[in-house]
């Protein structure tokens, strides 16, 4: 159990740092009410978890330890659904209804599509 906690915790630590850096870069690159940083992180995280599960279903390349580290730990720390929900609430509170609908709709649709393409990419090899 200690090994599992360390794998998930280390992955989460690295995922959180990565989320912060990617999000900060994106937000500094695009000045807008639209939360580009969280959006980019969530779509990239969906694609990455699709790759991880696609690879693990196709081969024995990823052990259960690596899956815990990458999917539960890293992706869990990297993706930001709670931040997504809070930013949507802020958009609604600020009357940014257009950005609310665009952000929510694109995040859900592109997130599912990115996960699908991550899995499909692993089937090409």
JOZIGI-V453253 format. One record per backbone hydrogen bond with DSSP energy under -1.0 kcal/mol. NH is the residue of the N-H (numbers start at 1). CO is the residue of the C=O. E is the energy in kcal/mol with one decimal. If there is no record, write none. Layout:
<<NH CO E> <NH CO E>>
//
This chain:
<<5 1 -2.4> <6 2 -2.4> <7 3 -2.4> <8 4 -2.6> <9 5 -2.7> <10 6 -2.5> <11 7 -2.2> <12 8 -2.7> <13 9 -2.3> <14 10 -2.3> <15 11 -2.7> <16 12 -2.6> <17 13 -2.0> <18 14 -2.2> <19 15 -2.7> <20 16 -2.4> <21 17 -2.3> <22 18 -2.8> <23 19 -2.8> <24 20 -2.4> <25 21 -2.2> <26 22 -2.6> <27 23 -2.6> <28 24 -1.9> <29 25 -1.3> <30 26 -1.7> <36 34 -2.0> <39 35 -2.1> <40 36 -2.8> <41 37 -2.2> <42 38 -2.6> <43 39 -2.2> <44 40 -2.5> <45 41 -2.7> <46 42 -2.0> <47 43 -2.2> <48 44 -2.6> <49 45 -2.5> <50 46 -1.8> <51 47 -2.2> <52 48 -2.5> <53 49 -2.4> <54 50 -2.4> <55 51 -2.8> <56 52 -2.2> <57 53 -1.9> <58 54 -1.6> <59 55 -2.4> <67 63 -2.3> <68 64 -2.2> <69 65 -2.5> <70 66 -3.1> <71 67 -2.4> <72 67 -1.0> <73 68 -2.6> <74 69 -3.0> <75 70 -2.7> <77 73 -2.3> <78 74 -2.6> <79 75 -2.8> <84 80 -2.7> <85 81 -2.6> <86 82 -2.2> <87 83 -2.8> <88 84 -2.1> <89 85 -2.1> <90 86 -2.2> <91 87 -2.3> <92 88 -2.3> <93 89 -2.7> <94 90 -2.3> <95 92 -1.4> <96 91 -2.8> <97 95 -1.5> <100 96 -2.2> <101 97 -2.5> <102 98 -2.4> <103 99 -2.9> <104 100 -2.6> <105 101 -2.3> <106 102 -2.7> <107 103 -2.0> <108 104 -2.1> <109 105 -2.5> <110 106 -2.7> <111 107 -1.6> <112 108 -2.2> <113 109 -2.3> <114 110 -3.0> <115 111 -2.0> <116 112 -2.4> <117 113 -2.8> <118 114 -2.1> <119 115 -2.1> <120 116 -2.8> <121 117 -2.5> <122 118 -1.2> <124 121 -1.1>>
//
